Amino acid sequence: MVKVFDLDDKEDIEKFHKKQEVFAKEVTDVKSDVNKIFGMETEEEKKEREVEKLVAEEKVKNEQLEKEFEEKNAGVKFAIRPIQTFLIGRIEFPINVIDEVNEHIDNVIIPKNDSFANGLVGQLKNNERSAQLDFPMDDDGIGAQLKIVFDSVATTLLQKGYRRDAKADCFQCWTNHAYAGDYNPYHDHGVQTLAGLSGFLWLKIPRVVECTPDEPDTLTNANGAVDGWTHLIWGTNTRKDIMQLKPQTEDYVKPEVGTMLVFPNWLKHEVLPFFDNDDERRSMAMNWNVYDSEEQQRRFLSPREEEQYKAKKEELETFNKTMEEEKRDTPIFVGNL
């Protein structure tokens, strides 16, 4: 079984292909952001230096990998070019932050019991504690703090990964409390903008899921190797397709406490059930709207559309200027005449 996030493969060619899907090497040092937000000492200058160093190191690694695949023979140059499909961000939060989030959920979110299930497809219903609960992010406490972190994470994925001049705004967040037999069927997420991001953060993992092998060799013989795992699906290729050199289009990801995945909102996924009678599988899920800068939006325009855009913009600026002039020339009368 090929793993999206397996960075330990011995074959360089596999590393080269998998680095497309492993954004962790390019993501801004989110741990520094988290530590800063939760009161730990972090210097912005140090963070910037670390980010620049990380990007530079990754660039060197990429150049080295490319050189390894180049051969010169009789004047013919041979190179391998991977075709990027999409990116998944993987972020690891410090355990003390996860503990604080879980404490807030236990003491505030669960007692409030504001169900979010009526807009979700999750089948979390097999235990009296099974639930999908709204997690507000507009308060003055941990919700607002997490929104800052989440927006930073998603914006980093857009700007560093997709090279897109845009910002992400986390407008929805909820908690999933799953117990034995609960599951989340095949689905994707909705957003309010043309482009969007979705994600989830694992907060508690049942012992029966933690004990599954990190890299199951097979799913045969009813071995339960991916019980409680998340299944990502971005295509419909079969095993035969892969044998015919078509790409892998699905993967099973084992949940880990403190790990967050961020991906395009169109990415289909599902959560498989597990069968421990007491432990909770807890996660947070969230959606981001994506707002492109004006410059980024113009990059998508054809020459004709660019001319139409400029004309409309000049027309609007002229109208606004005229309105301002009329407003200045209009006398203001006070009292009775």
VMD Tcl script that draws the C-alpha trace (Angstrom):
set ca {
  {0.00 0.00 0.00}
  {1.44 3.36 -1.04}
  {1.30 6.04 1.62}
  {0.87 9.71 0.77}
  {2.80 10.86 3.81}
  {5.50 8.18 3.89}
  {8.81 10.03 3.63}
  {11.01 7.08 4.48}
  {10.90 5.18 1.19}
  {14.33 4.06 0.05}
  {13.70 4.67 -3.64}
  {14.52 8.23 -4.71}
  {11.95 8.17 -7.48}
  {9.18 7.51 -4.94}
  {10.44 10.37 -2.79}
  {10.38 12.64 -5.82}
  {6.77 11.83 -6.64}
  {5.53 11.90 -3.05}
  {7.02 15.29 -2.29}
  {4.25 16.81 -4.43}
  {1.71 15.65 -1.86}
  {3.76 16.35 1.23}
  {3.42 20.03 1.93}
  {4.87 19.75 5.42}
  {8.34 20.57 4.07}
  {7.10 23.88 2.67}
  {4.54 24.91 5.28}
  {5.46 27.91 7.42}
  {6.59 26.91 10.87}
  {3.08 26.83 12.27}
  {4.34 25.57 15.61}
  {5.95 29.00 16.10}
  {2.60 30.66 15.37}
  {0.82 28.35 17.81}
  {3.39 28.86 20.54}
  {3.18 32.62 20.11}
  {-0.60 32.65 20.27}
  {-0.73 30.54 23.41}
  {1.74 32.68 25.31}
  {5.10 31.04 24.66}
  {8.14 33.10 23.66}
  {8.49 33.40 19.89}
  {10.28 36.08 17.89}
  {8.84 37.04 14.52}
  {12.30 37.68 13.10}
  {13.42 34.19 14.10}
  {10.33 32.70 12.49}
  {11.00 34.51 9.21}
  {14.61 33.31 9.16}
  {13.51 29.75 9.80}
  {10.93 29.90 7.00}
  {13.50 31.29 4.56}
  {15.96 28.58 5.57}
  {13.31 25.88 5.12}
  {12.37 27.11 1.64}
  {16.03 27.38 0.62}
  {16.78 23.86 1.86}
  {13.79 22.47 -0.01}
  {14.90 24.22 -3.19}
  {18.36 22.68 -2.91}
  {16.85 19.23 -2.32}
  {14.61 19.58 -5.36}
  {17.54 20.62 -7.54}
  {19.59 17.66 -6.30}
  {16.74 15.26 -7.05}
  {16.36 16.65 -10.55}
  {20.07 16.25 -11.23}
  {19.93 12.62 -10.13}
  {17.40 11.92 -12.88}
  {19.42 13.58 -15.60}
  {21.77 11.60 -17.78}
  {23.81 12.68 -20.74}
  {24.52 10.13 -23.44}
  {25.65 10.91 -26.98}
  {24.44 14.47 -26.61}
  {20.95 13.45 -25.48}
  {19.69 14.87 -22.19}
  {17.21 12.77 -20.23}
  {15.07 14.16 -17.40}
  {11.94 13.14 -15.48}
  {9.20 15.66 -14.84}
  {6.49 14.87 -12.28}
  {3.04 16.32 -12.99}
  {1.52 17.95 -9.92}
  {-2.14 17.29 -9.24}
  {-2.93 18.93 -5.90}
  {-1.39 19.57 -2.48}
  {-2.27 18.44 1.01}
  {-0.97 20.38 3.99}
  {0.05 18.43 7.08}
  {0.57 20.36 10.32}
  {1.56 19.00 13.72}
  {0.39 20.87 16.82}
  {2.17 20.66 20.20}
  {0.40 18.33 22.63}
  {-0.12 21.12 25.20}
  {-2.20 23.01 22.62}
  {-4.26 19.88 21.90}
  {-4.83 19.44 25.65}
  {-6.09 23.00 25.91}
  {-8.44 22.53 22.95}
  {-9.82 19.30 24.41}
  {-10.35 20.99 27.77}
  {-12.32 23.77 26.07}
  {-14.42 21.19 24.23}
  {-15.08 19.21 27.42}
  {-15.98 22.27 29.51}
  {-17.71 24.51 26.95}
  {-18.60 22.87 23.64}
  {-20.04 19.57 24.93}
  {-22.13 21.13 27.75}
  {-23.50 23.71 25.29}
  {-24.49 20.80 22.98}
  {-25.18 22.97 19.92}
  {-25.63 20.26 17.28}
  {-24.16 20.85 13.83}
  {-25.42 17.52 12.48}
  {-28.37 18.83 10.47}
  {-26.00 20.14 7.80}
  {-23.58 17.17 7.82}
  {-23.65 13.63 6.44}
  {-21.78 12.05 9.36}
  {-23.48 9.00 10.89}
  {-22.41 9.64 14.49}
  {-25.30 8.16 16.46}
  {-24.35 4.84 18.08}
  {-23.54 6.19 21.54}
  {-25.32 8.68 23.78}
  {-22.13 10.79 23.52}
  {-21.97 10.57 19.72}
  {-22.30 14.09 18.32}
  {-21.24 16.73 15.81}
  {-21.14 20.08 17.60}
  {-20.70 23.68 16.51}
  {-17.35 25.19 17.49}
  {-17.72 29.01 17.44}
  {-14.68 31.00 16.35}
  {-16.04 34.49 16.99}
  {-15.50 34.54 20.75}
  {-12.68 36.30 22.59}
  {-11.07 33.08 23.80}
  {-9.67 29.91 22.34}
  {-12.03 29.93 19.35}
  {-10.69 33.27 18.12}
  {-7.12 32.16 18.82}
  {-7.56 28.98 16.81}
  {-9.06 30.94 13.92}
  {-5.86 32.99 13.70}
  {-3.81 29.80 13.56}
  {-6.12 28.05 11.09}
  {-6.19 31.06 8.77}
  {-2.40 31.26 8.91}
  {-2.07 27.56 8.09}
  {-4.47 27.66 5.13}
  {-3.07 30.92 3.74}
  {0.41 29.41 3.89}
  {-0.80 26.43 1.86}
  {-2.22 28.78 -0.78}
  {0.77 31.09 -0.98}
  {3.71 28.71 -0.47}
  {2.20 25.59 -1.99}
  {-0.06 26.80 -4.78}
  {1.87 30.07 -5.34}
  {-1.50 31.80 -5.20}
  {-1.77 35.39 -4.01}
  {-4.79 34.78 -1.82}
  {-5.93 34.62 1.78}
  {-8.02 31.98 3.54}
  {-10.82 32.75 5.99}
  {-12.04 29.95 8.27}
  {-15.79 30.51 8.47}
  {-16.96 27.12 9.81}
  {-15.68 24.76 12.46}
  {-17.24 21.83 14.30}
  {-16.23 18.87 16.46}
  {-16.85 15.19 15.67}
  {-17.37 12.81 18.59}
  {-17.40 9.26 17.22}
  {-17.79 5.99 19.12}
  {-18.06 2.31 18.19}
  {-19.93 1.88 14.90}
  {-20.00 5.60 14.03}
  {-18.70 6.60 10.60}
  {-18.63 9.42 8.07}
  {-19.67 8.40 4.53}
  {-18.06 9.45 1.25}
  {-18.42 13.22 0.89}
  {-16.78 16.57 0.24}
  {-17.24 20.02 1.80}
  {-18.95 23.20 0.63}
  {-17.62 26.76 0.79}
  {-18.93 30.20 -0.18}
  {-16.22 31.14 -2.70}
  {-15.14 29.68 -6.04}
  {-12.03 28.15 -4.50}
  {-12.03 26.76 -0.98}
  {-10.13 24.67 1.51}
  {-11.24 22.11 4.07}
  {-9.48 20.22 6.81}
  {-9.57 18.36 10.07}
  {-7.51 18.13 13.24}
  {-7.36 14.88 15.22}
  {-7.79 15.40 18.97}
  {-8.43 11.93 20.44}
  {-7.78 8.50 18.93}
  {-9.21 5.21 20.28}
  {-6.64 2.72 21.50}
  {-7.90 0.12 19.02}
  {-7.11 2.54 16.17}
  {-3.74 3.55 17.59}
  {-2.75 -0.12 17.66}
  {-3.30 -0.66 13.94}
  {-0.10 -0.96 11.85}
  {1.14 2.32 10.42}
  {1.54 0.73 7.00}
  {-0.80 -2.22 6.49}
  {0.37 -4.51 3.71}
  {-3.12 -5.73 2.86}
  {-6.79 -5.29 3.74}
  {-7.61 -8.93 3.08}
  {-8.74 -11.54 5.59}
  {-10.97 -9.07 7.47}
  {-7.97 -7.78 9.41}
  {-9.46 -4.39 10.38}
  {-6.22 -2.70 9.36}
  {-7.89 0.64 8.54}
  {-10.70 0.69 11.10}
  {-11.18 4.31 12.19}
  {-8.86 5.62 9.47}
  {-9.60 8.43 7.03}
  {-9.93 7.48 3.36}
  {-8.98 10.18 0.82}
  {-10.23 9.77 -2.76}
  {-9.31 12.09 -5.64}
  {-10.04 9.80 -8.59}
  {-11.38 6.42 -9.65}
  {-8.30 4.58 -10.86}
  {-8.19 0.85 -10.20}
  {-5.25 -1.42 -9.45}
  {-5.12 -2.25 -13.15}
  {-4.87 1.46 -13.96}
  {-1.90 1.80 -11.63}
  {-0.24 -1.18 -13.31}
  {-0.72 0.71 -16.59}
  {1.22 3.70 -15.18}
  {-1.80 5.78 -14.25}
  {-1.44 7.62 -10.93}
  {-2.63 6.61 -7.50}
  {-5.94 8.34 -6.73}
  {-6.77 7.30 -3.17}
  {-5.10 6.69 0.15}
  {-5.85 5.59 3.69}
  {-4.45 7.89 6.38}
  {-4.06 6.75 9.97}
  {-5.21 9.46 12.41}
  {-2.65 10.85 14.85}
  {-3.40 13.14 17.78}
  {-2.23 16.68 17.05}
  {-2.05 16.22 13.27}
  {-4.03 18.45 10.96}
  {-4.67 17.97 7.23}
  {-5.68 20.83 4.92}
  {-6.78 20.19 1.34}
  {-8.97 21.58 -1.50}
  {-12.61 21.41 -0.45}
  {-13.51 19.26 -3.49}
  {-11.38 16.35 -2.22}
  {-13.67 13.42 -1.46}
  {-13.06 11.58 1.80}
  {-14.69 9.30 4.34}
  {-14.05 8.07 7.88}
  {-14.31 4.33 8.45}
  {-15.93 2.93 11.61}
  {-14.09 1.28 14.47}
  {-15.46 -1.14 17.04}
  {-14.15 -0.30 20.51}
  {-17.04 0.02 22.96}
  {-15.78 2.92 25.05}
  {-13.03 5.06 23.49}
  {-13.83 8.27 21.60}
  {-12.49 9.29 18.21}
  {-12.54 13.09 18.40}
  {-11.67 15.56 15.67}
  {-12.34 19.09 14.55}
  {-13.35 19.85 10.97}
  {-13.28 23.24 9.29}
  {-13.85 25.08 6.01}
  {-12.10 28.13 4.55}
  {-13.26 30.61 1.94}
  {-10.44 31.67 -0.40}
  {-10.16 35.33 -1.36}
  {-7.82 36.11 -4.25}
  {-6.07 39.46 -4.45}
  {-6.97 41.74 -7.36}
  {-3.66 40.90 -9.02}
  {-4.32 37.17 -8.69}
  {-7.79 37.51 -10.19}
  {-6.35 39.35 -13.19}
  {-3.96 36.47 -13.84}
  {-6.95 34.31 -14.76}
  {-8.18 36.78 -17.42}
  {-7.68 36.48 -21.15}
  {-6.39 39.58 -23.03}
  {-9.96 40.47 -24.06}
  {-11.25 40.03 -20.51}
  {-8.34 42.14 -19.25}
  {-9.38 45.01 -21.53}
  {-12.99 44.70 -20.38}
  {-11.82 44.67 -16.77}
  {-9.75 47.84 -17.23}
  {-12.65 49.60 -18.94}
  {-15.08 48.69 -16.16}
  {-12.58 49.72 -13.53}
  {-12.01 53.12 -15.17}
  {-15.77 53.58 -15.49}
  {-16.25 52.84 -11.80}
  {-13.41 55.15 -10.77}
  {-14.86 57.96 -12.89}
  {-18.31 57.44 -11.36}
  {-16.91 57.48 -7.81}
  {-14.90 60.61 -8.55}
  {-17.98 62.35 -9.93}
  {-20.03 61.41 -6.88}
  {-17.33 62.77 -4.57}
  {-17.21 66.05 -6.47}
  {-21.00 66.40 -6.38}
  {-20.97 65.67 -2.68}
  {-18.39 68.42 -2.04}
  {-20.37 70.94 -4.14}
  {-23.68 70.26 -2.41}
  {-24.33 72.86 0.35}
  {-25.25 71.64 3.80}
  {-28.12 73.56 5.44}
  {-28.47 73.65 9.20}
  {-31.63 74.73 10.93}
  {-34.74 76.29 9.46}
  {-34.65 78.63 6.48}
}
mol new
graphics top color blue
foreach p $ca { graphics top sphere $p radius 0.5 }
foreach p [lrange $ca 0 end-1] q [lrange $ca 1 end] { graphics top cylinder $p $q radius 0.2 }
display resetview
